[in-house]
Amino acid sequence: MYDCQTIIDRYYPGETPLRDIYMRHCRQVADKALAIARDLRLDVDPDEIEAAAMLHDIGIFLTDAPGIHCHGTEPYLRHGLLGADLLRREGAPEYCARVAERHTGAGLTREDIIADDLPLPLDRTFMPATLLERLICYADKFYSKSGDMKEKPLGRVLVSMSKFGPDSLARFRSLHNEFTPA
């Protein structure tokens, strides 16, 4: 298994509120993704699920999100892109970088970026493509890094996703159908 803790410790050192939030959120996402993979007998390496889930939000510290103790300068929406770039510089497995890059919302299309004038480049894809990418993207939607940090019920996730438009909601519903037992 890839040693993701070294990277986490480098960018989220010591006992700080941000590290506590980061570790709790990523652990929740990892546990949910691992449970889904086990229950559905998905053909995804559990070690890859663990590493990708624990690193999917590595870029949040670079953003301006004081409500979760992030005091960087970048818009929060860019945390996936920033995290992917950081992971590539650190020599992390490419699957971890792609999960970081593609987990925002239920994925972001080129059309979303243009229509909403999002601060993201048009020469990259921000849509989860592999089973691992889709799984972490889906599991992530059930946990916030603010508030009580408890698992959100599906209804609350649907309301949250609907705020980003019908296409985003449809993409989330597709993920839900993929990762919910029949």
Secondary structure, DSSP 8 states (H G I E B T S, - for coil): ----HHHHHHHS-SS-HHHHHHHHHHHHHHHHHHHHHHHTT-SS-HHHHHHHHHHTTGGGGGBEEGGGTEE-SB-GGGHHHHHHHHHHHHT--HHHHHHHHH-STT-B-HHHHHHTT-SS-TTS-BS--SHHHHHHHHHHTT--SSTT-----HHHHHHHHHTT-HHHHHHHHHHHHHHS--
